């Protein structure tokens, strides 16, 4: 029973230390609290190809390997 209490106390102290470290990251060089930066996105969506309309109102891919092919018109 005492071992379980010691393990639980050690676990809580580690969790407390982790939150203290996280709070340290949101301070500037002078030790003042600043707004924490947002985490960077790991994946970005691929850019949609540029689409142009011709004289007849049909849409075509403007550049790239599919240049000139019909494409869905943006709404």
C-alpha positions as CSV (number, residue, x, y, z in Angstrom):
1,X,0.0,0.0,0.0
2,X,2.8,2.4,0.9
3,X,4.6,1.6,-2.4
4,X,1.5,2.5,-4.4
5,X,1.3,5.9,-2.5
6,X,5.0,6.5,-3.2
7,X,4.6,5.7,-6.9
8,X,1.5,8.0,-7.1
9,X,3.4,10.8,-5.4
10,X,6.3,10.4,-7.8
11,X,3.9,10.4,-10.8
12,X,2.2,13.6,-9.6
13,X,5.5,15.3,-9.1
14,X,6.6,14.5,-12.6
15,X,3.3,15.8,-14.0
16,X,3.8,19.0,-12.0
17,X,7.4,19.4,-13.3
18,X,6.1,19.0,-16.9
19,X,3.6,21.8,-16.5
20,X,6.2,24.0,-14.9
21,X,8.5,23.4,-17.9
22,X,5.6,24.3,-20.3
23,X,5.0,27.5,-18.4
24,X,8.7,28.4,-18.7
25,X,8.4,28.3,-22.5
26,X,5.9,31.1,-22.5
27,X,8.3,33.7,-21.0
28,X,10.6,36.1,-22.9
29,X,14.3,36.5,-22.2
30,X,13.6,38.9,-19.4
31,X,11.3,36.4,-17.6
32,X,8.1,38.2,-18.4
33,X,5.1,36.1,-19.5
34,X,4.3,36.3,-23.2
35,X,1.6,34.7,-25.3
36,X,2.7,31.2,-26.3
37,X,3.2,30.6,-30.0
38,X,0.7,28.4,-31.8
39,X,2.1,25.0,-32.8
40,X,3.1,24.9,-36.5
41,X,0.9,22.9,-38.8
42,X,2.7,19.7,-39.8
43,X,0.9,19.2,-43.1
44,X,-0.3,21.7,-45.5
45,X,-2.9,21.2,-48.3
46,X,-1.5,21.2,-51.8
47,X,-2.2,24.4,-53.7
48,X,-5.0,24.2,-56.3
49,X,-3.9,24.8,-59.8
50,X,-4.7,28.2,-61.3
51,X,-7.8,28.1,-63.5
52,X,-8.7,30.5,-66.3
53,X,-11.8,31.0,-68.4
54,X,-11.7,31.2,-72.2
55,X,-13.9,33.3,-74.5
56,X,-16.6,30.6,-74.4
57,X,-16.8,30.6,-70.6
58,X,-15.1,27.2,-70.2
59,X,-12.4,26.8,-67.6
60,X,-8.9,25.5,-68.3
61,X,-5.8,24.8,-66.2
62,X,-3.5,27.8,-66.6
63,X,-0.1,26.2,-66.1
64,X,1.7,23.0,-65.1
65,X,1.7,19.5,-66.7
66,X,-2.1,19.7,-67.3
67,X,-2.0,23.1,-69.0
68,X,-5.0,23.6,-71.3
69,X,-7.1,20.7,-70.0
70,X,-10.6,21.4,-68.9
71,X,-11.1,22.0,-65.2
72,X,-13.9,22.7,-62.8
73,X,-14.7,26.4,-62.6
74,X,-14.2,27.9,-59.1
75,X,-17.4,29.2,-57.6
